[in-house]
């Protein structure tokens, strides 16, 4: 059972000011970098990730990461493709799937809620994924979303001290404010009105994880035409990345409150 948390008035004021006063900067990113950096310092994490993926289609929707972890601390031998294959192969049999399998997208969880160190080290997802990038301690905060498309903030540390109940409590108190900051940055769906039907069709394929070559095959066009469509989409939406285009066009489509 979680122990009692102790949060000072200074910590409470710091975290609320950090989120509520976040400038409208880096609008191509789902969360201001100042907030990601502030969370990393406040919690004392080696890495912070804001990520969302479709766990049924096994595709990424967004990923924003700030990390001090040196991959050489792990055993980084697999390619990105091999890493993703391993992750999804073991996802549903690991604690990573907890919000999807349980429907609990409110609790702040730690790896040690599910495994002892020895048990963790014997799991396939640790051997093939977590260990690969030097991660060891993890804490997860889910922002309001639905199972299957869970919006999560992941906090990582290497070997050593675990996250505390104070850390868990800070994130629980921050949750509604972080979500409000995330939502404020989502461009209304009216952003679709500046795109042509063909551009919307193409961007929806990008949103579910298709590569340019896959989009080209699905739409019976060349990859060069896909790239040209994306250039026009970026220009119309005033963004410069695929993730930003999807976020600004569709917002948190499908998320719940």
Buried (B, 14 or more C-beta within 10 A) or exposed (E): EEEEBEBEEEBBEBBEEBBEEBEEEBBBBBBBBBBBEBBBEBBEBBBBBBBBBBBEEBBBBBEBEBBEBEEEBBEBEBEEEEBBBBBBBBBEEBBBBBBBBEEEBEBBBBBBBBBEBEEBEEBEBBBBBBBBBBBBBBBBBBBBBBBEBBBBBBBBBBEEEBBBBBBBBBBBBBBEBBBBBBBEBBBEEEBBEEBEEEBBBBBBBBBEBBEBEBBBEEBEBEBEBBEEBBEBBBEBBBBEEBBBBBBBBBBBBEBEE
